[in-house]
Amino acid sequence: MRIGILTSGGDCPGLNAVIRGFGKYAFENIKNVELIGIADGYGGLIRGECRKMSPADFTGILTLGGTILGTSRQPFKLMTVEDENSTTRLDLMKKNYKKMGLDCLLTLGGAGTHKTAALLSAEGCNVIGLPKTIDNDIWGTDVTFGFHTALDIATECIDRIHTTAASHGRTMLVEIMGNKAGWLTLYAGIAGGADVILLPEIPFSPDKVAKAIERRADAGKAFSIIAVAEGAMTISESKMKKKERAAARGNDTTITNALAKIIAEKAKVETRVVVPGHIQRGGSPSPYDRVLSTEFGSFAGQLAKDGKFGVTVALVGGKVTYNALADIAGKAKLVPVDCQEIAVAESIGVSFGR
């Protein structure tokens, strides 16, 4: 059995741990298996760049961040666009899938990766997906690998900002990754003791945020912490199209800097913005993600052995299982505005600007 492996989209902790789990399972349990590493995600499949992997390639990578295979972003909307030769990227991927002699393709990635994996599956390729993203927004799985590590890092960042905010009597806005889904900001905000949490799913009123800061100041609180998802938007912005919102923001791609100025003016406090950025998805995976990634990788190996294709691995109710790619592709798991975590946070005085 000849199996290709690729990692697509943004990097995150746990990719190598999944690769390791799958590789070790395959070499232990699948007879005459050959594992083919495809370079730089779907880009490598499009170009036909690959190499045969040996058991040694899967040793010593459990704790290694990033991906030993390399990764890249290939926009889903371009997959079926014809070039000057009337050939699409999908055509090239199918061609190279056959040229590489693959019996199965393992794709590690997020929402866009799964959409392309479903497309390949519909075109007759044997595909198994694995849910990777620090955003935790893949439909049909309780958690994605990489999320818990990013949560640890984002929470530690907020923890450290607390001491600076308290020392200087400032309101600190910490911008957390999450363009469409606010899971990381929600959990890190609660775990880090943020006073205000702003999510993409809940358009907020800057005035209400400023009033929340004013109330803290009136109560004798010398500082405040605001956790802002990079995809957070005001109520007025939520009524705009994406291009209109970008034009209104000018040089700022997020609302954080503009909000800091508004709060400074309305609440009469000193503000600072902190952007941890890519630190949140770099470095070694947490123990939780190492275990989860190993479970996901080995389960994917079992699926390949059993000939179960057109699916993606998932964790549901504490049990590792799978979903059909066709059922989850194109769907996003967003934070429900009435979820328990938000209710709990609001019950202890956290503002969501609504």
Secondary structure, 3 states (H helix, E strand, C coil): CEEEEEECCCCCCCHHHHHHHHHHHHHHHCCCCEEEEECCCHHHHHHCCEEEECHHHHCCCCCCCCCCCCCCCCCHHHCCCCCCCCCCHHHHHHHHHHHCCCCEEEEEECHHHHHHHHHHHHCCCCEEEEEECCCCCECCCCCCECHHHHHHHHHHHHHHHHHHHHHHCCEEEEEECCCCCCHHHHHHHHHCCCCEEECCCCCECHHHHHHHHHHHHHCCCCCEEEEEECCCCEHHHHCCCHHHHHHHHCCCCCCHHHHHHHHHHHHCCCEEEECCHHHHHCCCCCHHHHHHHHHHHHHHHHHHHHCCCCEEEEEECCEEEEEEHHHHCCCECCCCCCCHHHHHHHHCCCECCC
